[in-house]
Amino acid sequence: MSYRESFYRYLMTQCSADAKDDVAQFANNAQNDQTFPKQEQSYEELSNYLELNAGYLPNMSIFDEAYQMYREKMSY
């Protein structure tokens, strides 16, 4: 069984000090979210968490885009 990094760990690679795109802004905000499920890989679990707790995420399509990027990277 191959190792798969968590979504949070992947998302942190998208952080940017001068975040101009939505995914980078999401990553920067998630970095400051003390209760973000840092070990989670499941789309459903992450989506549920974000819908209930992430006021910093203007819309879920940003998460969908970031999660798709994560899946593509993990499917090597």
Secondary structure, DSSP 8 states (H G I E B T S, - for coil): ------HHHHHHTT--TT--SHHHHHHHHHHT-TTS-TT---HHHHHHHHHHH-TT-S-HHHHHHHHHHHHHHH--
